[in-house]
């Protein structure tokens, strides 16, 4: 996958807000997804737009991008309904959700994302990292505390899959399209994993469902491709036949807005949320460096260059060649930012390192006080009280049995060894 990297000709500057998964796929936080580009932020055409006949306004809506539609949803009551309809059914936009969250019941307490937001979402990508995670009870594993040992779920396959779909429909009442996907690459397997097939085959009627997974691109050791698959004849009760509908599927993978991080549990959960966000940005640095080098040699000029790995003979005479080579060989490890980008890279890295140090968790730990102290007792009681009483932090079990409680006391105890 190279779609996180802007290609020549470059019309926009390097995207310092780039987020990418471990495998290098781009993800976009909702707040950035609806952000107008700085050049258009004033939306000068809007007053004029309002004077047009309604029918014309409605037609124009269909040509608007997501940020513009989102603005129209806020400012114009006449357009709100139609703008909303188009905004939420944008075919390229897929809202990303962890499969594990749904498997554990889709409870607000486990979530870092806003819950009421899900009421609007029509297109969902359910991500399982790798399909083994379907077969494990992560909550039980956290309660037990041996994180390396997987715990098998007590439910059978069919019940587990049926509950999964029920939870999905309950949490996303307007869902029309679902992609069940695996985000860790299959390095060996060439075809759709059986577990993915099984989940899709049990999808309830009324939802259009497909499956997607990552594998190595043909002849490549590291470069990945994401394919999209559909079960043909599902409605016609023909025995399922799987067809690849897109060998290189790209989409806007949108990260849901975060929940209201309130109270002591919210403060603790927000440290995990932020750490995850910064990891996605940290990962994206490598992709930005590859792009900066492309721009340095080929933006409004043509300067062929050779690979940064002294042992490698590769030469790059055209835009895009370096990107493919760097991603498949990892030779960008030897690269340094070109002079004109160096200061920005240093500054960006410093900002990320500062945020990833986990100072917020340090402050919570400080406030936790000594073992046996009144301070610790009070902090723990407040945490437990919120778990038991705040609907946004409900785990469906007594506070002392919640996975978040176990994580909290182990995270704060600097001496605890998993
Ligand atoms: Zn090389």
Boltz pocket constraint, residues with backbone or C-beta under 6 A from the ligand:
constraints:
  - pocket:
      binder: B
      contacts: [[A, 307], [A, 308], [A, 309], [A, 312], [A, 313], [A, 314], [A, 325], [A, 329], [A, 331]]
      max_distance: 6.0
